[in-house]
Structures are given as structure tokens and as C-alpha cells.
Amino acid sequence: MMQGDPMVRFVDVPTMRRWVCETGIEPIVAGLADAIEADFRRWPEFDKCARIASHSATGVIELMPASDGRTYGFKFVNGHPGNPARGLQTVTAFGVLADVDTGYPVLWSEMTILTALRTAATSAMAARALARPDSTTMALIGTGSQAEFQALAFRAVLGIHTLRIWDIDPAAMDTFERNITPLGFTVHRAANAVDACAGADIVTTCTADKTNATVLTDAMVRPGMHLNAIGGDCPGKTELDVAILRRADVFVEFPEQTRVEGEIQQLPPDHPVTELWRVLRGDAGGRTSAAQITVFDSVGFAIEDFSALCYLDRSLRPGQALEVDLIADPDDPKDLFALVAAGASTTSRVG
């Protein structure tokens, strides 16, 4: 990052698309998984808080800040499950990195695509630590906008090539199969969620409805499974049968946020969970047996967005991003008025 330069690098959607297409999704999610894990390993260095959420009847708008004392980052993100019926995305986002020393922003980026990449990378990073090493098959319960990214991340990081899919919307499964089958995956289109989970080593749940639902029942979960629960991400929205949580070992990002928004909002506030960063640092145990059931109760945390923005910033080639004049920069830093003084002339007044 260029400290003290008033021009801000800007990654708009066309630039993001070019970066992803030129670099490749699997190399990006593999790199992001390593970058996020590296930042989780230095978790105590970060100034962090639960995201700041503004809920409405139709969705949520959130701010997600984090800083390591040198760089500050935040993401603005929404989640509106009814948006697709209006031709709009359920989730959109943008993010900013700033230099802590000056307070100046240095990178401004779209994060709708980047969030999909970092969510998939975080899922795969957690599964690398928690799933059985011999896992070969993943069930996807919910084949919406995140599904293809999850599939590619799990192949890039864990070598998963076989997928079992289920969605209540047949068109969503049609889209997923059309997008993913040409990429070399073996896809079984299940008749229901029970069928999808049969024979799966890893189960990813990701549905959009803002409700307390039972997408995965206790009877579907066999010993040794790793559950990647990424759909429950706000108060009143869950996907797992609470009985699963009671018999599994549950791993979370930031407990203060997950207990409000995640699957464990169904449990008493003193129910034990393990913070994933402690596992990655070797301070706590992860998977301890082949029969153990592990749950990554992922709601998305600001450090993951920080990692993704920093990874993007490092990966961009010189000149690849646009530059925008976002910061007012008068010749005399104590004379901001000089930039708009012409607007105070008598000839510019109305009336």
C-alpha cells in the first residue's frame, strides 16, 4: 500500500472480474485460505468487535471493522433474502483499507464477489483443520450464489471432487449443475436433504431464508462428519437441528458475535464452544478422532474481510486497479476552504 498518497486504488466490478478471471478462482481461494489462516494465527494482534448490524423487516445492513494496528479495514454488506424476487442480489458489499498511521484510505473495492471468495476460502480453511483427512465427498444443502465458490474452494484446498446437492428450488440446482459439471466435478442430484447427506463426509448448509429452520436433522448426521454451517448468520436464522449441536464439537470465529447470530443462538450462553483461531495456533484441540462430529458455526467475521482485502491489495499488479481522487487535498492542509472558495463568491449566490 502507498502511504501518504492521496489517490486511492479502486477495484470496481469489471476490475474484480478481470483479476479473478486472469488469476483463476481456485488459486485465489487457496491463497485466501492461507492468508486468512495466517491472520487467525495472529488473532490477539487485532482490534476487533462484533459487526454493527441494522436490522429491518426485509434484511440487514452491516459494518464489519478490524485493525491490526498498522492497517484498518471495514466492509459494508447487506443481506436481503427477498431481493432476488426483485431482480437484485441477496448480498452486496464493498470494503476499504486504510493506513492507520495517516488515517488515509488506500484501497476501495467491490466485495460482493470478494466476499463469496473469502467465505468459501474460510470454509475450506476451517475444514482443513477440522474435517477427516480422508474426506472425499461433500453435500451441499442449498445451491444458491455461494455454492459454486464453496465447491471450488473445497477442491482447491481439500481435493474434494464429488458433490451431492439438494435445494428446494429445482432451478437453483439446474444453475449449479450447469455451472459446475463442466469443471470436472462428479455431481449427484439428490431427491431430498437426506439423500444428499448419505455418504457425505462434509456437509455444507447455506440457505437464504431469514428463519429458524431445520435444514439438517440430527438423524442425517453420521459419526465422523464435518458440518460447515454458513447459512445461519443473523438473529432468528438457523439451519441445524439443535440436537446436532449438543452432540458435536462446535467451533466458531468470534463467540460474542456467533452466540447472537449463529447456530449456537439455539443453545444456552454457557454452552462450550472452541474458537477456531485457538485450534490453528495449537492452543486448543480440533478433531481428535475419526468418529468425532465437528461443526464450524461460521457467521463471517471482519478479520476474514481484512485478510481478503489485504490479499487483493498485494495481488494486484501495478496499474491493474483504477485510481480515484477520493481525498480532498488542498495545497495548504489547513485551508480546506480554498478548494471551494469560488462557491462563496457573491455572483454564485441565488436570490
Residue pairs with C-beta under 8 A, 6 or more apart in sequence:
1 71
1 97
1 99
1 106
1 107
1 313
2 106
3 99
3 101
3 102
3 104
3 106
4 99
4 102
4 104
5 104
5 106
6 104
6 325
6 327
6 329
7 323
7 324
7 325
7 326
8 104
8 105
8 106
8 107
8 108
8 323
8 324
8 325
8 326
8 327
9 106
9 107
9 108
9 313
9 316
9 321
9 322
9 323
10 107
10 108
10 109
10 321
10 322
10 323
10 324
10 326
11 19
11 107
11 108
11 109
11 110
11 312
11 316
11 321
11 322
12 110
12 322
13 110
13 112
13 113
15 320
15 321
15 322
16 109
16 110
16 113
16 114
17 113
18 320
19 312
19 315
19 316
19 320
20 28
20 113
20 117
23 315
25 117
25 149
25 152
26 152
26 153
26 155
26 156
27 156
28 117
28 121
28 315
29 117
29 120
29 121
29 124
29 149
29 152
29 153
29 156
29 157
30 121
30 153
30 156
30 157
31 311
31 315
32 117
32 118
32 121
32 307
32 308
32 311
33 121
33 122
33 124
33 125
33 128
33 153
33 156
33 157
34 125
35 307
35 308
35 310
35 311
36 118
36 121
36 122
36 125
36 303
36 304
36 307
36 308
37 125
37 280
38 307
39 46
39 68
39 303
39 306
39 307
40 125
40 276
40 277
40 280
40 281
40 303
41 277
41 280
41 281
42 68
43 275
43 277
43 281
43 303
45 68
45 69
46 66
46 67
46 68
46 303
46 306
47 66
47 67
47 68
47 69
48 66
48 254
48 301
48 302
48 303
49 65
49 256
49 302
50 254
50 256
50 257
50 260
51 62
51 63
51 64
51 257
51 301
51 302
52 62
52 63
52 64
52 65
53 60
53 61
53 62
53 234
54 60
54 61
54 62
55 234
55 235
58 80
58 82
59 78
59 79
59 80
59 81
59 82
59 83
59 210
60 78
60 79
60 80
60 234
61 76
61 77
61 78
62 75
62 76
62 77
62 78
62 79
63 74
63 75
63 76
64 74
64 75
64 77
64 300
64 301
64 302
64 305
65 72
65 73
65 74
65 302
66 72
66 73
66 74
66 302
66 303
66 305
66 306
67 73
67 100
67 306
68 306
69 100
70 99
70 100
70 101
71 97
71 98
71 99
71 100
71 306
71 310
72 97
72 98
72 99
72 100
73 95
73 96
73 97
73 98
73 302
73 305
73 306
73 309
73 310
74 95
74 96
74 302
74 305
75 93
75 94
75 95
75 111
75 115
75 302
75 305
75 309
76 93
76 94
76 95
77 91
77 92
77 93
77 111
77 115
78 91
78 92
78 93
79 90
79 91
79 210
79 233
79 234
80 88
80 90
80 91
81 90
81 208
81 209
81 210
83 89
83 90
84 90
89 112
89 145
90 144
90 145
90 208
91 112
91 115
91 145
92 112
93 110
93 111
93 112
93 114
93 115
94 108
94 109
94 110
94 111
94 112
95 108
95 109
95 111
95 114
95 305
95 308
95 309
96 105
96 107
96 108
96 109
96 309
97 105
97 106
97 107
97 306
97 309
97 310
97 313
98 104
98 105
98 106
99 105
99 106
104 327
105 326
105 327
106 313
107 309
107 312
107 313
107 321
108 324
108 326
109 309
109 312
111 305
111 308
111 309
114 308
114 309
114 312
115 300
115 305
115 308
116 145
116 146
116 149
117 149
117 308
118 304
118 305
118 307
118 308
119 146
119 149
119 150
119 230
119 298
119 300
119 304
120 146
120 149
120 150
120 152
120 153
120 154
121 153
121 157
121 308
122 298
122 300
122 304
123 150
123 153
123 154
123 204
123 228
123 230
123 296
123 298
124 150
124 153
124 154
124 156
124 157
124 158
125 157
126 228
126 251
126 276
126 296
126 298
127 135
127 154
127 157
127 158
127 202
127 226
127 228
127 296
128 157
128 158
129 276
129 279
129 280
129 286
129 287
130 226
130 251
130 279
130 286
130 287
130 294
130 296
131 158
131 201
131 202
131 226
131 287
131 294
132 201
132 224
132 226
132 287
132 290
134 201
135 158
135 160
135 201
135 202
135 226
136 159
136 160
136 161
136 162
136 201
137 160
137 162
137 163
137 164
137 199
137 200
137 201
137 202
138 150
138 151
138 154
138 160
138 162
138 163
138 164
138 200
138 201
138 202
138 203
138 204
139 163
139 164
139 165
139 166
139 190
139 196
139 197
139 200
139 202
139 203
139 204
140 147
140 150
140 151
140 163
140 164
140 165
140 166
140 176
140 196
140 204
140 206
141 166
141 167
141 193
141 196
141 197
141 203
141 204
141 205
141 206
141 207
141 215
141 216
141 239
142 166
142 167
142 172
142 204
142 205
142 206
142 207
142 208
142 215
142 231
143 165
143 166
143 167
143 172
143 173
143 175
143 176
144 167
144 172
144 206
144 207
144 208
146 206
146 230
147 165
147 176
147 180
147 206
148 176
148 179
148 180
150 204
150 206
150 228
150 230
151 160
151 163
151 180
151 185
152 183
154 160
154 202
154 204
155 161
155 185
158 202
160 202
161 184
161 185
161 186
162 185
162 186
162 188
163 180
163 185
163 186
163 187
163 188
164 187
164 188
164 190
164 195
164 196
164 197
164 198
164 199
164 200
165 173
165 176
165 177
165 187
165 188
165 189
165 190
165 196
166 173
166 190
166 191
166 192
166 193
166 195
166 196
167 173
167 176
173 189
176 187
177 187
177 189
180 187
181 187
188 196
190 196
190 198
193 215
193 216
193 217
193 220
194 219
194 220
196 203
197 203
197 216
197 220
197 221
197 222
200 225
201 224
201 225
201 226
202 225
202 226
202 227
202 228
203 216
203 220
203 221
203 225
203 226
203 227
203 228
204 227
204 228
204 230
205 215
205 216
205 227
205 228
205 229
205 230
205 231
205 232
205 239
205 240
206 230
206 231
207 213
207 215
207 231
207 239
208 231
209 237
210 234
210 236
210 237
211 236
211 237
212 236
212 237
212 238
212 266
213 238
213 239
214 239
214 240
214 241
215 231
215 239
215 240
216 227
216 229
216 239
216 240
216 241
216 244
217 241
217 244
218 241
218 243
218 244
218 247
221 227
221 244
221 248
221 293
223 291
223 292
223 293
224 290
224 291
224 292
224 293
225 293
225 294
226 287
226 293
226 294
226 295
226 296
227 240
227 244
227 248
227 293
227 294
227 295
227 296
228 296
228 298
229 239
229 240
229 262
229 263
229 295
229 296
229 297
229 298
230 298
230 300
231 237
231 239
232 238
232 239
232 240
232 261
232 262
232 263
232 265
232 297
232 299
233 261
233 262
233 299
233 300
234 261
234 299
235 260
235 261
235 265
237 261
238 262
238 263
238 265
238 266
239 263
240 263
240 266
240 295
242 266
242 267
244 293
244 295
245 263
245 264
245 266
245 267
245 271
245 295
245 297
246 267
247 293
248 293
248 294
248 295
249 274
249 292
249 293
249 294
249 295
250 263
250 264
250 271
250 272
250 273
250 274
250 295
250 297
251 273
251 274
251 275
251 276
251 279
251 286
251 294
251 295
251 296
251 297
252 258
252 262
252 264
252 273
252 274
252 275
252 276
252 296
252 297
252 298
252 299
253 275
253 276
253 277
253 298
253 299
253 300
253 301
253 303
253 304
254 275
254 301
255 273
255 275
257 299
257 301
258 264
258 273
258 297
258 299
259 265
259 269
261 299
262 297
262 298
262 299
263 295
263 297
264 271
264 273
264 297
273 297
274 284
274 285
274 286
275 284
276 296
278 284
279 285
279 286
286 294
287 294
328 336
328 339
330 336
330 338
330 339
331 338
332 338
337 344
342 348
